[in-house]
Each structure stands twice: as C-alpha cells, then as structure tokens.
Amino acid sequence: MLSMSSMLLLALLGALNSGSGAVHTPHAECSGVAIGIRSDGAREVVLASRNETNILHSFDEGLTWQVVTGSGIEQSFPTRISWFPNGNQSAFLISTDRGIYRYDAESQVITTYSTGMPSGEDDLVDLETADGGQSNPAIAVNSFGAVYILDPGTQTWSKVLDTGEEDRNAVVAMVRDYDVNAGPGAQQTMAAGINGRLYLSTDGGQNWTIQPDFTVAANDNSDWHITAVDFAFDYATSGEILVGRGREAPALFAGDQGELYRSADFGASFSKQTVLGEDLLFSSVQEVLSTPMGPSGEVSWYLSFHFFPERAYATRVLGVLRSDDGGQSWDDMGNTQDFLQEFAPNERTAVGREYRGMLTLCADPLYPINGEIWMARSEGVYFSKNEGEHWGRRQLRPSKQVRGVGVGYDANGDLFAYAATYGSANVRVNVSQQMAEWIPGSEMAFQLPAVVSPRSFRDGIMISGGQADLVARVEDPAPSKIQGFWSVNSLYKSSMGETGYVRTLELSPNFSGVDVAGTNKVLIWSARLKNSTSGETRISLDGLRTLDQASFVAGTAGADRAPWMKSLSISPTFDVVNLPPVLDVFGGAYIAERVLHLLNTGTQADPVFEWELVNWTPPARVQAVHADPRFNRPNGAVLWVITTEGLYALRDLSTDWSNVEVTEYPKFENLPLALELPPDMATRPMVYVMTWGGGLLKLDPDAVAPQWDEVGVGFPAEWGNCFDFAPDFGPNNRSIIAGGQNGLLYGRDVPGAQWERLPMDYATDNQNPGIGFFEPNNPANPDPDRRWGWDLLKNNQLPPTIPFEFFGGSATYTTSDGAYLEFPRYGGSFGIRTVAGPAMGFITIQMLDYQSGAVLQTVQQELNAANYSIVEVPMTVANPQQMVIRVTVDLDPNEWFFFDGFRFLD
C-alpha cells in the first residue's frame, strides 16, 4: 500500500503537462564540421559555430574542446569547413563572411587564405574540396553568386563564374576523385546552385552551363532555391548527382517545403524523387552527402532537413535519412527517435527556427573502417558511429563556463570571486584560501552577469542575473534575517511582471548595502524581451526596495521600446538625490549597434527614465561600454566603448551627448567581449579587454603609439568571457580574476606572472545536451536500444509539503524499471543529485571506460527513505580521465527515480 505522501506524488506526476515553469534548453548553434587525420595519426574534429563557440577543435571526439584562433578569424562568421588532406601539409579550409582561412593541422596555425578575392567579394557561403589532396583545387561561392576556384600551386583564387545574383543559400560541390590531369569529363566536374539555377562545369570551372531542369530564377524566398548538391562518391562510373531544394511555406508547421532531384546520367537530366512516399517534402533538404563503402559494405547517401525533429510531428519530421541505392529510396533506420529527446516529451529546443539555416554532414576520413559521420546544425553537434543508424550528441559549452564574475573582499579580508555560469548557477571561490563552493540556491542554472558590491566586506552583497530573473545573495556580515537568495521576480512580479533573460547588470561605483556617507544603492539591469531586439530594462535607486522602468525611448510617450542592452555603465557622478535630466548612465545595444544614455524626463520627485541615442554611429556591433572612473563635467565626460572590431573613447563636448569627440584606438585581431577600467586610472591610465581566444589584453591610451599587449603569461587555449579586478587593484596588488570556458583563472598584471587555474565546484542540471536517457522496458518505446526522453517535473509543480526545489527549475524522472542514463565526459570525481524518500528506487552508478565500455567503478545506493530530500551519491575518481557515466535504476511497481543533475569536483 502506498503512503499518503507517495499517493500525493503519484497524483502530481499524473498532471505533469499542466506546469508552465520556464525551463532553459542549453544550445550552441553550429554551421560546419570537418574531420582530419594528421600525419602522426591524430584524429582532429574542427567545428564552426558562432556566438560563444566560434571555431573549436577536439582530439578526443568532442569530450573536450579548445579554441582555434588567429589572423582575425574571430571577427568573422564561419560558414563551412572542409578537410584538405596532403600528408604533413594537410589543412582545414574555413569559409567565412570575410574570406577563406587555412588552419594548418600540423602547426595548428591559422592564416588568411583569400589571395585573389577582391575586397567586398569575400562574403563566402559555401566551400568544397576534393579528397585527392592539395594538388587538386577547392571551390567556393560568395553571397553575390560568384564562384571561385583555388589554384593550390599558387595558392590563389580565381573567379570562374559570376552570375550577378545574390543568394545567401548558394551551394557548391566537386567530385571527390577530382583529377587535375584527367582532362574535361567526369573527374573534373563541379556544380553550383545559385538563386534556383544549377550550374555545371566539366572542365574544372573554365566553362559553365545552366542545367536545363533548373533554369528558373528564385525571385524571393517563396520560390524554389537549391539548398544542397553533391556528387556520388563513385561519380565517374555511376553518374549520380543529388540536388536538394527548399522554399518558404509559412502556413506549414515546418515553415518551409523541400524537394529532392536525382541524375544518373552525369547531370544530363534530373527526375524528382519520392522520399518515404512523398515528392513534396515537409521541409527543405538542407544537406545531401555521398560516402564511400562503409563497414556494412554499402555505398550510401545521407540527407538531412531544415526542420528539427520533434514529437508533435514525429510521423513526418524525420532525423537523418540514408539511401543505399543511389538516392532512389530512403530510410531513417529509426534514428528519428534519437533526436526527439530535446530533452523530454514536448520540450522544444531554445533555438528559434530562423537560426536553423546552416547544417553540415561530414564523413570521417576513416569512414570505410569506422562508419562514423558527424552533423553540425543550429541545435548543436551530433555524431553516429554506425553509418547513421544511431546518433548521439556532444556538449559544447561546459557547465563550468563562467560568463560573469564579480570580485571582492569578505569580512575576513579574503579575496573572493562570485561567478555566474552557463549551467551551474553560481560558484563562489575564496581565492585567498583556494577553496570553491557551488551555490545552487538560485533556481537558475544558466546565468550571465554577476557583480559584487564594492563594499562586500561590510554588506556581503552579490547579485547575478540569468535565464529568468535577477537574484541578490547576501552573506555575512549582514543581519541573518536577510541572508540567502532574494529573487526580484518573486518580490515584484505582481507589479512589474517577469524580469526576462538578464543580459547585463551594473552597480553604481559608489554602491553600498549599508549606509555610508558618499555612497548610494543604485543598480540597473537589462533583459531581452522574449526573442526580440527590444529590452526590459529596470533601475533601482534604493537597493531593490523599489524599481523603476527604464525600457522606453525618450519622446515616444512610452510607445517605443529601447533595445536590450548588452552592457550598462553608471558614471561615478550619478546624482541620485537631484536626478537631473542627463543622468550619465550608459547602455550598449549589441543588436541595434548603438550607444545610448539615460534621461530623466520626469521630475526629481517623480522620475521617468528613458533612453536617448548618443550622437555617434558605431562602425560595428557594440560589445561593452564603460564610463571613465575619472568621469566629471564639464571637461572629463568620457565614455569608453568596444565594438566587435575596436576601442573608442567618446568625450561629450556638449551637456547631452549631442556633440561627441571620438578617439579611435588600434583594432582587435581577436574578438573583444568585455571591457573594464581599473580603479587607479587617474595615476596609471590603462584599458583592459577580454577577448574570445586571445586572453586578456591591455592598452595605454596615453602612449605615443598605443598598442594591445597581453596581460600575464600562459592564458590557456580556451575562450574567455569576463574578468574583474581586485577592489584594491593598484601598485601593491595587480590581481585579476578571469572567467571563461573552463571556469576561473587568477592572474596578475606584472611582468612574467603566470595565469593560474582556480578550483571549481560546479554542477550540470538535467537539461545538459550531452546526457542520453533510455527506457528500454517502457512499452511505449518503439526501439529499446535508442534514447527515450524521460518526463519532466518542474519546481512550480511541487506541492508545498515538499521541502526542496530542484536545481535549474526541474528534474527528469522515470518510473520504468531498468531505465538508465549515460553521460560521456572527461573529468574526475562526481556525484549524482537525486531524491531520497518514500517510493524512491535503487540505483547503480557505473564509470565505464570511454573506448571499451569496460566497467571501471561501481557505486550502488538505496533511495527509499522516510522523508523526501535531495541527496548526492558520490563516486571518487583518482585521476581525471575519459569516461562514460551510467546510472541504472532498479524500480519496483509505483517507484520513481528523479535525476537532478551531476555535481563535479574536477
């Protein structure tokens, strides 16, 4: 007989779909992937992405990733990667919106590779190379409909076709066994799909013809575009070419339609193919790929669609299709089920459809032996180790990634860092004592900005923002009655609504949580309003006791919203008492590419906070703004700005930023992400900038010839996000804390100082994309060997009698005996977060060898207990290593297992 509490839980689980609590799905949008084999046999995966991840490479099948940077590639938008094999001269070619880059696989050096492409014509959208090595050419197409061919001897590109038609979906292909010495014919055939037309060349690009079946131009997105093209691996004998098409169809669930065409006579004619009984397909064909004979003995084609599979359309939206008869018949082999986990039934990916344009299928060079194929698309990176039958997924952005950091001193005088992470909520590291503490008290696993009060040693205040809220944490020595987390949503939801995804947060430089002469309690933050360019910006003048809107454009009577701000800055002269019309509070709008300043268009007693443009048009997107610590009027009103390309000092020559003097400094080779100015700017002027792949840089703006110099020595090969100074940064203490891909680093701006890794105590919640869930004994599961998403229980569905909340806002659960989850990773000791209590089951935790699957360690735990609680079941690992964590559940009827994530102590 079930206990009363178990019956309550059973009833609760029966109504799970009624919950509406926000659950964030982590993502990293990818556009290209390629695999190469170096001369020493090392197998390298190179990935093209954007935003947080740009160009990455991995030597362990994606368990860990390192940055690829140099020659300004961080400033570009990568579109394709192709492996160019040639022994110890092998390289990856990368097409971008700023030309071609060559990444040397042996030296791991990246160089520009666009000789011959005129400036303004190097916005490249597709790239292809042959398998025959660097004696053969490469082919690329730009967004203006021009095709270029690479002469590998002179390393120069030549324009061989100029259609004069713009097409950002243009595609190119060339036969795999291209032979520069073969003469015109099958082994010198190339193709280009531009603006609906298919162009073919049989003489290495010297002459082109429009294929008669594809002569109609695409005038807009509702017309048919060629979205994929490839030649059969054995084209010289089979004559097979596949062409995929797509067009917008807003009335359909996928938002587009597709078609597939096949030629078996070397492109002389094409016929429309039926795919699973249909010739008008449910989504555009975004990629077709031919492979050599695999381990199964089949020569195969692969096909993937623009629309990502989801349960609501599982009978029509399929995963990756395979054909073993030259593209005449297709089958997903059941792999659609592998993609439906996102991450539990009916849970959608966080990536909007409008960002799903690019995807790449890539066969491993060892495909004939290992049957491995990879796919990069807007939802992430996927791989199959058995010729496309089963698919897994790799995590790109580690949950210990620090996106925001604040630094302060505590009541004991210890230096500490408070980090906002992408997947671990908050981590507090006592730098002086080298101790880390994971702080899961905030429901938000995914956070961005973090700040620490300048007087943290007296007020204990730390504030961070993320996926759905702004939270303040108060520690000693504050009165115990206000210690812990304080959610702004819970305090002000009734009057102002949800905060949204907080993108930036700033405290006044004179902020203090306790009353001290000359201080204030001013803070401002900005959130992105849903999935738009508009912002939800709020300001508090009294330390969150009250809030004011700051979301609208001045002069529009509240009709026009200002953009969301990527960066905010409050000048030290902010007058919280008089609140004059010009407040000297600044915002950098990334998407809108503008700098704004805040006005009070009301009165001192009844202020109205609205935004106005600074009279300057940035040449690129704005990354950060920072008021000079020496800011004063009338002569010292200086605002520093970094765009994606450069640093600028803006001096207000008026009183309202209508007349601005702009000083430009040397441009960046790396992508700048964060800007900070030190407290001793008056005696030692210096500007510090964190870059994505080049570490921390500094520049002396008063130097005769200002230049960017690296700060510290040995910044690791990982991307950076943020940094902060020790509060007493100056001649006697040059300490800096940096955050990024793999946690926190400690550095000093003194000659020869090495960057040092700080300890991390972190976690990942149940939404991690690298975790696979299985329910082999679930009667509803059509294929027990495949992933099968468990159900989801959100915090807002927990009854008041349950004495806890789940980390990240939800937990994944199963009631199916024999269910298990797997998580491949590189790391050390870990723990499983789960629920103990009435009607909870029994679990077996195994650490498996990543390569062989052999069991290395086992821990078992009975979870049945008298009362409900969150527990961690640990497994100690002596040394970090490649592993697969497997958790298997043993459940009697009416028992449950809840998975609330992993905790790591690497």
FIVODREN-452180 format. One record per residue (C-alpha): x, y, z. Coordinates in steps of 0.1 Angstrom, whole numbers, plus 5000, padded with zeros to 4 digits. Layout:
REM FIVODREN-452180
X:Y:Z
...
***
This chain:
REM FIVODREN-452180
5000:5000:5000
5013:5034:4991
5019:5060:5018
4999:5092:5017
5029:5112:5005
5035:5087:4977
4999:5089:4966
5002:5127:4965
5033:5124:4944
5016:5099:4921
4987:5123:4916
5011:5151:4909
5030:5131:4883
4998:5123:4865
4993:5160:4857
5028:5170:4848
5020:5187:4815
5000:5214:4833
5032:5230:4845
5043:5263:4829
5076:5270:4847
5103:5281:4824
5130:5255:4816
5160:5267:4796
5174:5244:4769
5212:5249:4765
5224:5253:4730
5253:5262:4708
5245:5270:4672
5268:5252:4647
5273:5257:4610
5301:5234:4599
5322:5204:4609
5351:5186:4594
5374:5158:4604
5410:5153:4595
5438:5128:4602
5472:5144:4609
5505:5129:4597
5510:5115:4633
5477:5097:4631
5459:5121:4654
5422:5125:4645
5410:5161:4648
5375:5174:4647
5371:5211:4638
5338:5228:4644
5324:5261:4631
5300:5278:4654
5291:5313:4664
5285:5335:4695
5301:5316:4724
5320:5290:4705
5333:5303:4671
5360:5278:4658
5368:5249:4681
5388:5217:4677
5390:5184:4696
5413:5154:4696
5391:5133:4718
5358:5130:4698
5344:5162:4713
5348:5153:4750
5368:5184:4753
5372:5214:4730
5399:5240:4725
5398:5273:4707
5412:5279:4672
5422:5315:4668
5445:5338:4649
5447:5361:4619
5414:5377:4628
5391:5347:4623
5373:5356:4655
5360:5387:4637
5343:5366:4610
5312:5345:4607
5322:5310:4597
5300:5291:4572
5318:5259:4562
5349:5238:4570
5365:5213:4546
5394:5190:4551
5422:5194:4526
5445:5163:4530
5481:5162:4519
5504:5144:4544
5523:5169:4566
5508:5198:4546
5472:5189:4554
5449:5217:4564
5413:5226:4571
5399:5254:4549
5373:5276:4565
5349:5298:4546
5336:5329:4563
5320:5362:4556
5355:5377:4555
5372:5353:4531
5389:5319:4535
5412:5309:4563
5436:5280:4564
5441:5261:4596
5473:5240:4594
5467:5207:4611
5503:5201:4619
5514:5235:4633
5478:5245:4645
5484:5279:4630
5456:5297:4612
5463:5321:4583
5442:5341:4558
5439:5323:4525
5419:5346:4502
5445:5358:4477
5427:5367:4445
5394:5375:4461
5387:5412:4458
5376:5431:4489
5339:5432:4491
5335:5398:4473
5348:5376:4501
5314:5370:4519
5315:5333:4513
5286:5310:4520
5299:5276:4509
5331:5257:4503
5341:5223:4490
5374:5204:4485
5383:5171:4468
5397:5141:4485
5428:5139:4463
5449:5164:4483
5463:5198:4477
5473:5191:4441
5436:5195:4434
5416:5227:4436
5390:5239:4460
5357:5256:4451
5339:5284:4470
5308:5306:4463
5300:5340:4478
5267:5356:4486
5267:5376:4454
5266:5345:4432
5303:5344:4422
5322:5311:4421
5360:5310:4429
5385:5282:4422
5417:5277:4442
5449:5270:4424
5469:5251:4451
5502:5257:4433
5500:5295:4435
5476:5295:4465
5454:5320:4446
5417:5321:4440
5403:5329:4406
5367:5339:4397
5354:5314:4372
5317:5322:4373
5298:5354:4380
5260:5351:4379
5254:5386:4395
5226:5371:4416
5226:5374:4453
5219:5342:4472
5230:5335:4508
5219:5299:4504
5242:5293:4474
5260:5259:4474
5289:5243:4455
5302:5208:4451
5330:5190:4432
5337:5153:4425
5356:5136:4453
5381:5119:4429
5389:5151:4411
5420:5147:4389
5437:5179:4377
5454:5158:4350
5423:5139:4337
5411:5165:4312
5375:5175:4307
5349:5150:4319
5336:5132:4350
5368:5137:4371
5368:5175:4365
5331:5181:4372
5318:5209:4395
5284:5222:4404
5270:5254:4418
5234:5260:4430
5227:5298:4428
5194:5315:4431
5174:5285:4420
5196:5276:4390
5221:5247:4388
5254:5255:4370
5276:5226:4359
5312:5225:4346
5331:5195:4333
5364:5212:4327
5375:5224:4362
5354:5255:4362
5366:5270:4329
5332:5268:4313
5297:5266:4328
5263:5257:4316
5228:5260:4333
5213:5226:4336
5180:5226:4317
5159:5212:4346
5169:5241:4368
5166:5273:4348
5140:5292:4368
5154:5320:4390
5142:5323:4426
5129:5359:4429
5121:5356:4466
5121:5330:4494
5088:5315:4483
5104:5303:4451
5125:5272:4449
5161:5276:4459
5188:5249:4455
5199:5242:4491
5221:5211:4487
5241:5194:4460
5266:5166:4459
5282:5140:4436
5282:5103:4442
5315:5090:4456
5317:5068:4426
5305:5095:4402
5329:5085:4374
5311:5052:4370
5276:5059:4384
5270:5094:4371
5248:5102:4401
5241:5137:4414
5216:5147:4440
5201:5181:4443
5180:5193:4473
5157:5223:4471
5137:5244:4496
5113:5273:4497
5094:5291:4524
5059:5280:4532
5048:5299:4563
5015:5281:4566
5031:5247:4571
5043:5235:4605
5079:5235:4594
5077:5269:4578
5092:5255:4545
5090:5227:4519
5115:5206:4501
5122:5186:4470
5149:5161:4460
5161:5155:4425
5184:5128:4411
5205:5124:4380
5221:5091:4369
5234:5103:4336
5261:5128:4346
5237:5157:4350
5221:5155:4316
5187:5150:4331
5171:5150:4366
5140:5134:4380
5121:5143:4412
5124:5116:4438
5099:5104:4463
5111:5102:4499
5091:5078:4520
5062:5081:4496
5062:5119:4491
5077:5141:4465
5068:5174:4481
5087:5171:4513
5078:5185:4548
5110:5207:4550
5138:5219:4528
5166:5195:4520
5195:5212:4537
5222:5187:4531
5230:5157:4509
5262:5137:4513
5277:5107:4495
5301:5084:4512
5324:5056:4502
5317:5020:4511
5312:5017:4548
5318:4987:4572
5284:4973:4562
5295:4970:4526
5271:4997:4514
5279:5028:4494
5254:5053:4509
5238:5087:4506
5227:5108:4536
5201:5135:4537
5190:5159:4564
5163:5185:4566
5160:5221:4578
5133:5214:4604
5145:5196:4635
5125:5165:4646
5101:5170:4674
5074:5147:4689
5044:5167:4677
5054:5159:4641
5072:5126:4647
5054:5108:4619
5065:5134:4593
5097:5151:4605
5125:5126:4604
5161:5125:4615
5189:5118:4591
5179:5096:4562
5201:5071:4544
5199:5056:4509
5219:5026:4497
5206:5026:4462
5219:5059:4448
5192:5081:4463
5162:5062:4449
5148:5051:4483
5154:5064:4518
5151:5053:4554
5158:5069:4587
5166:5034:4602
5147:5046:4632
5171:5073:4641
5144:5100:4643
5139:5087:4679
5175:5097:4687
5166:5134:4681
5133:5135:4699
5148:5138:4733
5151:5177:4733
5151:5170:4763
5119:5154:4773
5085:5149:4756
5072:5182:4741
5101:5202:4754
5112:5225:4725
5148:5235:4717
5158:5270:4727
5170:5278:4692
5144:5296:4671
5136:5283:4636
5150:5314:4620
5185:5304:4631
5184:5269:4617
5197:5277:4583
5231:5261:4582
5239:5225:4587
5267:5202:4576
5270:5164:4573
5306:5151:4574
5320:5116:4570
5351:5107:4589
5381:5101:4566
5382:5066:4582
5345:5061:4573
5352:5028:4554
5366:5014:4586
5346:5031:4614
5314:5042:4597
5314:5075:4616
5296:5105:4604
5291:5139:4621
5264:5166:4618
5266:5202:4628
5234:5222:4629
5218:5251:4648
5208:5228:4676
5243:5215:4683
5268:5188:4671
5258:5152:4666
5276:5120:4656
5269:5085:4645
5294:5056:4649
5274:5030:4628
5267:5046:4594
5239:5068:4606
5218:5042:4624
5222:5057:4659
5230:5093:4668
5245:5109:4699
5252:5144:4708
5281:5163:4722
5281:5192:4748
5300:5222:4735
5295:5248:4763
5307:5233:4796
5285:5239:4826
5315:5254:4844
5317:5282:4818
5319:5315:4837
5301:5343:4818
5301:5369:4846
5323:5375:4876
5325:5399:4905
5354:5402:4928
5355:5415:4964
5368:5410:4999
5348:5393:5026
5346:5402:5063
5377:5381:5070
5398:5401:5044
5399:5371:5020
5397:5379:4983
5368:5360:4966
5352:5357:4932
5315:5353:4926
5308:5336:4893
5277:5334:4871
5279:5302:4850
5262:5286:4820
5248:5256:4837
5260:5257:4873
5242:5287:4886
5267:5304:4910
5301:5294:4922
5320:5313:4950
5357:5308:4951
5378:5320:4980
5409:5330:4961
5430:5336:4992
5422:5301:5006
5420:5283:4973
5385:5269:4981
5355:5267:4958
5318:5264:4968
5290:5256:4944
5259:5277:4954
5227:5262:4939
5203:5283:4959
5191:5302:4929
5168:5282:4907
5186:5295:4876
5212:5272:4862
5220:5294:4833
5233:5329:4842
5252:5357:4826
5261:5388:4846
5275:5388:4882
5286:5417:4903
5299:5421:4939
5293:5452:4960
5324:5475:4962
5319:5472:5000
5313:5435:5001
5334:5433:5033
5307:5453:5050
5274:5444:5032
5281:5408:5019
5261:5416:4987
5265:5397:4954
5240:5399:4926
5236:5379:4894
5211:5375:4866
5202:5349:4841
5176:5329:4822
5145:5342:4841
5154:5365:4869
5177:5388:4889
5188:5374:4922
5206:5390:4951
5227:5370:4976
5235:5383:5010
5262:5368:5031
5279:5376:5064
5283:5401:5080
5248:5412:5070
5220:5405:5096
5210:5369:5094
5173:5377:5087
5182:5388:5051
5209:5363:5043
5205:5340:5013
5190:5345:4979
5164:5371:4970
5145:5368:4938
5134:5400:4921
5107:5382:4903
5091:5369:4935
5094:5404:4951
5079:5424:4922
5061:5400:4899
5027:5414:4908
5036:5450:4899
5061:5447:4870
5059:5411:4856
5088:5388:4849
5123:5401:4845
5132:5380:4814
5167:5367:4805
5190:5392:4821
5218:5401:4797
5237:5427:4817
5238:5442:4852
5256:5471:4868
5261:5485:4902
5269:5522:4908
5307:5525:4916
5295:5542:4948
5272:5513:4957
5269:5502:4993
5244:5480:5010
5250:5497:5043
5246:5534:5048
5280:5552:5044
5285:5588:5036
5290:5594:4998
5275:5560:4988
5243:5550:4971
5222:5519:4964
5218:5523:4927
5217:5493:4903
5204:5488:4868
5199:5458:4846
5186:5449:4812
5169:5418:4799
5160:5407:4764
5122:5409:4758
5112:5374:4747
5131:5367:4714
5131:5403:4701
5156:5432:4698
5136:5451:4725
5147:5453:4761
5132:5452:4795
5155:5475:4815
5149:5484:4851
5167:5506:4876
5165:5507:4914
5177:5537:4934
5173:5521:4968
5189:5487:4967
5158:5468:4953
5133:5482:4977
5116:5498:4947
5120:5495:4910
5115:5519:4880
5111:5510:4844
5139:5522:4820
5127:5504:4789
5115:5531:4765
5128:5557:4741
5126:5593:4751
5099:5614:4733
5077:5585:4724
5054:5586:4754
5062:5550:4762
5052:5538:4728
5087:5526:4716
5109:5503:4735
5146:5508:4736
5167:5478:4726
5181:5454:4751
5215:5463:4764
5245:5440:4762
5264:5464:4785
5255:5491:4811
5276:5516:4829
5269:5541:4857
5293:5571:4860
5307:5579:4894
5290:5613:4891
5255:5599:4891
5233:5622:4912
5208:5600:4929
5195:5629:4950
5186:5655:4923
5181:5631:4894
5189:5658:4867
5177:5654:4831
5210:5639:4819
5220:5611:4842
5252:5598:4827
5241:5562:4827
5250:5544:4795
5239:5514:4775
5255:5495:4747
5229:5479:4724
5246:5450:4706
5218:5441:4680
5209:5477:4674
5245:5487:4671
5241:5519:4691
5252:5536:4723
5225:5552:4744
5224:5573:4775
5197:5576:4802
5175:5606:4808
5151:5616:4835
5122:5631:4815
5101:5635:4847
5109:5653:4879
5131:5647:4909
5101:5636:4929
5085:5616:4901
5113:5605:4877
5107:5589:4843
5137:5571:4830
5140:5569:4792
5168:5564:4767
5183:5587:4740
5210:5579:4714
5245:5592:4719
5253:5612:4687
5277:5586:4673
5272:5557:4649
5294:5528:4659
5311:5511:4629
5303:5476:4642
5282:5459:4669
5287:5473:4704
5302:5448:4729
5307:5469:4760
5305:5505:4774
5323:5518:4805
5323:5553:4820
5358:5565:4828
5365:5563:4866
5377:5599:4862
5344:5610:4847
5335:5646:4855
5318:5676:4840
5323:5698:4822
5356:5686:4807
5360:5650:4817
5328:5633:4805
5344:5603:4788
5328:5570:4778
5348:5541:4766
5333:5517:4740
5344:5485:4724
5328:5472:4693
5334:5438:4677
5364:5455:4660
5379:5483:4680
5381:5506:4711
5368:5541:4711
5369:5570:4736
5338:5593:4734
5341:5627:4750
5309:5648:4755
5316:5683:4742
5280:5693:4750
5259:5685:4780
5236:5659:4765
5259:5638:4742
5247:5657:4711
5283:5667:4703
5308:5640:4707
5345:5638:4701
5356:5603:4692
5391:5589:4696
5398:5556:4679
5425:5531:4690
5441:5501:4673
5417:5475:4661
5415:5440:4676
5426:5408:4658
5407:5388:4684
5370:5392:4692
5367:5415:4723
5340:5406:4748
5345:5425:4780
5358:5459:4789
5370:5471:4824
5388:5502:4836
5409:5499:4868
5403:5520:4899
5438:5536:4896
5430:5550:4862
5439:5585:4874
5476:5576:4881
5481:5548:4856
5457:5551:4827
5451:5516:4812
5422:5499:4794
5417:5462:4798
5397:5440:4773
5390:5403:4775
5390:5386:4741
5374:5353:4730
5405:5334:4720
5434:5358:4727
5432:5361:4765
5433:5394:4784
5447:5425:4767
5456:5459:4779
5463:5493:4762
5478:5525:4775
5457:5552:4758
5482:5580:4766
5511:5562:4749
5526:5579:4718
5517:5548:4698
5491:5528:4718
5491:5491:4713
5475:5460:4727
5496:5439:4749
5489:5405:4766
5483:5405:4803
5501:5377:4821
5517:5346:4807
5502:5313:4797
5465:5321:4793
5451:5286:4783
5437:5277:4748
5401:5283:4758
5377:5311:4752
5374:5340:4777
5342:5358:4787
5347:5382:4815
5371:5395:4842
5372:5418:4872
5399:5435:4893
5406:5431:4930
5389:5461:4947
5423:5474:4957
5439:5469:4923
5469:5492:4923
5507:5494:4927
5506:5469:4956
5481:5444:4942
5476:5438:4905
5453:5408:4909
5428:5400:4882
5402:5372:4881
5392:5360:4846
5363:5338:4837
5355:5317:4806
5352:5283:4790
5366:5262:4818
5359:5283:4850
5381:5309:4867
5417:5319:4863
5438:5340:4886
5464:5364:4871
5484:5395:4879
5494:5423:4857
5531:5422:4865
5558:5410:4841
5561:5372:4839
5531:5364:4860
5515:5331:4851
5478:5326:4848
5467:5300:4874
5436:5278:4874
5413:5284:4904
5395:5254:4919
5359:5248:4907
5330:5232:4925
5303:5230:4898
5273:5211:4885
5252:5204:4855
5214:5201:4856
5192:5175:4839
5190:5196:4807
5226:5190:4797
5226:5182:4759
5253:5156:4764
5232:5133:4786
5213:5105:4770
5182:5090:4786
5170:5054:4779
5139:5034:4789
5143:5000:4773
5114:4985:4792
5089:5012:4785
5060:4997:4765
5056:5030:4746
5093:5029:4734
5093:5016:4698
5131:5009:4699
5145:4999:4733
5181:5004:4721
5176:5041:4714
5173:5072:4735
5139:5078:4750
5132:5110:4768
5122:5108:4804
5095:5130:4818
5100:5164:4835
5089:5177:4869
5092:5214:4873
5095:5233:4906
5062:5250:4902
5046:5216:4902
5060:5206:4936
5034:5207:4964
5041:5230:4994
5049:5200:5016
5080:5191:4996
5109:5207:5015
5132:5215:4985
5134:5227:4949
5152:5212:4920
5184:5228:4907
5178:5246:4875
5140:5246:4879
5132:5210:4871
5142:5173:4874
5139:5145:4849
5122:5114:4862
5114:5078:4852
5090:5051:4866
5104:5024:4842
5125:4997:4858
5158:4992:4840
5159:5028:4827
5193:5043:4825
5212:5075:4815
5246:5079:4801
5270:5109:4800
5303:5107:4782
5329:5132:4796
5365:5139:4805
5368:5146:4842
5373:5133:4877
5351:5128:4908
5314:5134:4906
5281:5129:4923
5245:5122:4912
5219:5146:4925
5186:5128:4931
5157:5124:4955
5155:5101:4985
5122:5094:5001
5091:5072:5001
5087:5051:4970
5121:5061:4956
5141:5033:4939
5176:5018:4939
5204:5030:4916
5236:5016:4903
5263:5041:4892
5290:5029:4869
5320:5046:4855
5328:5029:4821
5359:5031:4800
5351:5055:4772
5367:5034:4745
5359:4998:4755
5329:5002:4777
5345:4982:4804
5332:4988:4840
5359:5007:4860
5340:5015:4892
5306:5008:4906
5285:5025:4934
5250:5014:4945
5225:5034:4966
5191:5027:4981
5170:5058:4978
5139:5047:4997
5137:5067:5029
5112:5080:5054
5113:5117:5042
5118:5135:5009
5152:5152:5005
5178:5160:4978
5208:5137:4981
5241:5134:4963
5255:5100:4957
5293:5104:4951
5319:5085:4931
5355:5092:4937
5378:5092:4907
5416:5092:4914
5426:5110:4882
5407:5128:4855
5401:5106:4825
5378:5098:4796
5347:5080:4809
5310:5073:4804
5289:5077:4835
5260:5053:4835
5232:5054:4861
5208:5025:4860
5176:5023:4881
5160:4994:4898
5123:5002:4904
5095:4982:4919
5060:4990:4907
5050:5025:4918
5085:5036:4925
5103:5066:4909
5138:5079:4902
5145:5116:4899
5176:5129:4882
5185:5165:4893
5219:5166:4875
5256:5159:4883
5280:5177:4907
5316:5178:4897
5348:5183:4917
5374:5182:4889
***
